[in-house]
Amino acid sequence: MAKDSDIPSTHPLTPPLTEEAWLDWFRLLRSRRVGVATFHRLMGEYGTAAAALGALPGIARDAGVENYAPCPRAVVDRELAAGDRAGARPLAFGDPAYPALLSVIPDPPPILWTIGNRELLNRPLTALVGARNASSLGTRMARKLAGELGEAGHVVVSGLARGIDTAAHLASLPKGTIAVMPGGIDVITPAENAVLAQEIGEQGLLIAEAPMHTDPRPGHFLQRNRIISGLCPALIVVEAAAKSGSHSVASTALDQGRDVLAVPGHPFDARSAGSNMLIRDGATLIRHAGDLFEALGPGDDALEPPPETRSPPDPPPPTKDTKALHAEILARLGHAPEDEDSLIRALPAPPGRVSSELVALELDGRIRRDARNRFALGSSA
């Protein structure tokens, strides 16, 4: 029979409340060979970070690692000073402000660096991600969805990447947005989003798991993705190629038990291959925010979606103006593909109207779209 001392402790993880406790948490998490899973296991076995730090050299020796030393205090002092200079605050697992949904995923981050308004974590959160090389239609769809979600009281969570992520952050910034970063919270990736990141830090919330000054490497993006989906009950994917980062986020979300919704794309557009695969495999097709609220159900979202985001009735027959616009589009196109943006600029109607009618004509088979988002006459024109 095992002795009491041989049975791992089941101490609940108590967040650090003193300066020394914070230093011990950081030292343990930043120690060599201590990842997130090991941190949680050690805290469960030893109850405090101080006790775990004391046990680390013996554990390493038993594993055949000689002369092991935990992370020096000076390293943590430098990181905390860097966080202070950046205006960042650490948030520990177990703190009342720590997001409840994130706390129940496998291997939740023990410490998150944050800049901005943490109160946003208490509001309904929805993740929205997609392709970096997004099409103009994709970015418009991302802006539309993010705007509708913001009007309904939801905070949009994304990854600050180019393309769909950037469009989602920009559209939701006035109502609330959260950017989860792959590297240090003071390292903006891509650099072109430096101003956007500053605005999010002032009006929204920046979150990072990595230490300060960390340049993101490939593995960091996968770690970041589990936080994006882990924060939210649902994930929306707009334009994701097969085997893309966005498709990977969706797989992680499904593993976490989250709802996954995807915007359908043209079968010939590689940027939508992953989105279409998700729908084929059971993800909910989304056309507007009303589809999200319907998927979540009243038990998951206490907010009533605004009327403009609810499922619309069948569209009315084309008006005379619509028929005239269709005729202009068809007259402009030939069998050689034309870039969508050039086509929109050449027509007198508002860009949003032209985009909408391009989709309608495409669905009717009167025009076709190629993999580079260019249009030409279709087989039934």
N, C-alpha and C positions, 0 to 999 in steps of 0.2 A: 504494500500500500504506500502510496506516495506521501511524503511529509508535506505539511502546509507550505514549507519554504520552497518545495519543488513545483508547486502549482502556480501558474502565472496569475498575477493580480488582475482584478477586474475594476481597477480604479476608473471612475469617470474622468474624462479629460477636462481638467480645470484650466481655464485660460490664465495667462500670466497677469498678475495684479500689481506686482512691484517691479522696480527697475532691474533688480537682480534676477527675478523670474524671467523677464523679457530677455535679458542677456543669455540666460541658460537655454531658453527655447531657441534663440537664434544660433547659439553655439552648437547645440545638438543637431539642428536641421542643416547647418552648413558644414558639419564634420564630414570627413572623408568616408565614403561607403555608407553614409546614412541618407537614404532617399525618403520619399514620403511614406512608403509602406513600412520601412524600418523605423522611422520616427514614431508612427502610431503604435507599432508593436512594442517598442521600448517604453513608451509612455504608459502603455497598458500593463507592462510587466513591473515597472519600477515606480510608477505613480507620479514622479516629478522629473523634470528635465535635469535637475541637479543630480539626482540619484542615477539617472541613466548615463549622464556624463561620467560619473565616477565608475560606472561598470564597464564603460566602453573599452578601455585598454585590456581588461581581462577577457572580454568577449572576443576582441580582435586576436589576442594571444591564443585563445582556444581554437580560433579559426586558422592559425598558422601565420598570423601577421604580427611581426615583432616591431617593437619600438613605436607602437601606435600612439598618437596624441590627438585628442579632440581639437576642434577648431579653436585657435587662440582668441582670447577676448579682444585683442587689438584689431583683429579682422572684423569682428562684429561692431566694435566701436566706430570703425571707419564707415561701415555700411549704414549704421544708424545716423551718423553725421551727414552722409550723403542724402539719406532720405529726408532729413530735416531741411537741408538746403533746397531740395526739390519741392518742398511743401507736401511731402508724402507722409501718410500715417499707416502703421502696421495694424492689421486686423487678424486676430488669432481665432483658430477653431475653438468653439465653445463660448465665445463672446456672444452676448445677446444680439449684437448687430451682425453676426456672421449669418449669411443667407441659409435659411433652413433647408431648402432643396439641395444646395451644394453640399451640405453637411452629411447627406445620406448617400452620396455617390461612393463607389469604391475609391479608396485613397484620396480623400478630400485634402486640399492644400492646408497644411498646418498654419501657415502665415500668408496673408495677402497684403501687398502694398497697395494703398489707395490714395488717389488725389481727387478731391471734389466732394460731391454731395452724397453721403452714404444713405441718406433717407430714401434715395431712389430704390434701394434694395428692398424696401418695404412695400413697394407698389407692384402690381402685376408686371411680370417680365416676359418678353417674347424675343427669342433669338431669330435673327435674319442674316443669312450669309449667302455668298454666291461667288461667281467667277471674277477673277481679277481682270481678265480681258473681256469684260462684259460688252454686250451689244448696246446700242442706244435704246432699243426696246427694253432690254433687261434692266438698265439703270432707271428708265422711266417707271417700270413696274416696281422696282425696289423703292423708289421715292413715293410712289402711290401707296404701297402697302405700309411703309413706315409712317407716312402722314396719317393714314386712317387709324393705325394703331395708336399713334400719339393722341389723336382726337378722342379716342375711346378710353384714354387714361392709362395705356400701356407704355412701359419703358422698353425701348428697342435695344437689344444687346447684340453687338457684332465685334469683329476683330480688327478694325482699323486698317484693313488691307485696301488695295486699289479696287476700283470697279464697284461691285455691288455693295461691299461693306461701307465704302466711302459714301455712296449715294444714300444708304440707309441711315448712317450717322447724321449726314447733313439735313435730311428731311425730318428726322426726329429730334434734332438738337433743341428746338424751342420747347418741346413738351417733355423731353427726358430721354437720354441715351447713355449707354454704358459701353465703353470700349475695353475689351480684354486683350492685353498686349503679350506678345510671345517672349520678349526679352525683359530687361529691366524697365521699370516704369519711367525712367529718365532717358530711355533709348527709343526714339521714334522710328518705327519701320512701317511703311517707307518714309524716307525723309521728306518727301513732298507733302506729307500730311502733318507736318509740324504745327502749322497754324490751326488745323482742325483739332489736333490733340490738345493744344492750349485752350481752345474754346470749350472742348469737352471737359477739361479739368476745371474750367471756370463755371460752366453751366450744367454739366453732367457728372460722370464719374469715370475715372481711369482705374483699371485694376491690373496688377501684375503679380505673378507668383515668383518669378526669378529674382535673384539678388540685384541690387542696384548696379548700374553700369554694365549689365550683361548684354552682350550682342547676341541676338537670337540665332540659334543653329536649327537644323531640320527637326531634331527631337523636341525642341521647345514649342514648335507649332502644334504638334500632336498633344502635348501637355496643355497648351492654351485652349485647344478645341474642347477638351473635356470640361473645362470651366464654362465656356460659352454655353454648351448644351446643359451642363449641370445646374446652371443658375435658373433655368427656365422650364416650365412645364411643356413648352412646345417650341419646335424649331421650324422655320420656313426657309426653304432653299430656292433661290432664284438663279438659274443658269449654273449648272455644275457639270463639268465633264466627268466621264467615267474615270475612276482612279484619281480624282482631284481632291484637294484639301476639303472643299465643301462637301463632297460625297463622303469623305472620311468623318466629318463632323456629324453627318446624318447617321452613319453607322454607330458612332459613339452614343448619339442621342437615343437610338433604338435600344442599345445595350443598357442604357440608364433608365429605360422605361418611359421615355418622353414621346409625345406625339410628334410626328414628322409630317410636314406638308411641303409640297413642291409645286412650283409654277411650271406648267407644261411648255415645251418648246418644239420647234420644228424638227422633225426626224433627221433632216439633212444637216442640222447645225450641231457640230461636235460639242459646242459649249452647253448644250442642253441634254446631252446623252445621259449624264448621270441623273439629272432631274427626272427624265422620262423613265429611266430604270427604277428609280425610287417609286414612282407612281405605279409602274407595272408590278412592283413587288409589294404594294399595299399602302404606300404613303397616300395621304389625302391630297387630291388636286385642289389648288387654291387659285381663285380668280380675284378675290378681294378679301378684306379683313373679315367680312361676315362669314366666310367659310371657316376661318379659324375659330370664331366664337361658336359656330355650330359644332365644330369638332370637339372643342373643349367641353361644351355642355354647361348648364347652369351651375353644376357642382364645382367646376374648376375655375369659374370666373364670375365674380359677383357683379361685374360691370355690364350694363346693357349696351350692346353696340349701337352706335348712332344709326339713324335710318338709312343714310347713304351707303353704309357698309353691309346692309342685309342683302340677301339674295334678290336680285332684280327679277321682274317678270320677263316673259319672252319679249324680245325687242320688236318694236313696231315695224311695219313695212318701210322700205326706204322712201324718203321724201324726194321731192323734185330736186332740192339742193344736193342731197346725197347722190342721186343719180348723176347730176351734173359733175360732181367731184369725181365720181367713179370714171366718168367718160374722160375727164382731164387726165387722170392717172393712167388710164389705158392708152390714151393718145400719146402720152409722154414716153411710155415704155415700148421697147421692142424685144427682139429675141436675145440681144446682148445685154447682160446684167448691168444695172445702174445702182450706184451706191445710195443707200436709204437717205442719208443726210442731204446729198445733192438733190435727190428727188423732192424732199420736203421743202428745201429752200426754193426750188423752182416753182412751187405751187402757191397760189394766193391764200389758201385756207390756213388756219392756225396749225402749228406742228402737231399738237395733240390730236386734232381732228384728222389730219392726214394719216398719222400712225394708226389710229383706230380703224380707218377705212382700208388701209393696207392690209390689216389683219383680216377684215371682213372679206376682201377680194381674194386673199390667199386661201381662206377657208372654202370659198366658192370654187377654187381651182382656176380662177381667171388670171391670177398672177402666181409666180413661184418665187421662193426665196432660196438663195444658195448658202453654202457654208460660211461665206464671208459677209452675210447679212445684206446681199445685193438682190434687187428685184428684176424680174423679166416677165414677159407675157407667159401665161400658163396655157395648158392644153385646151382649156374651154373658153379662152378669151374670144 
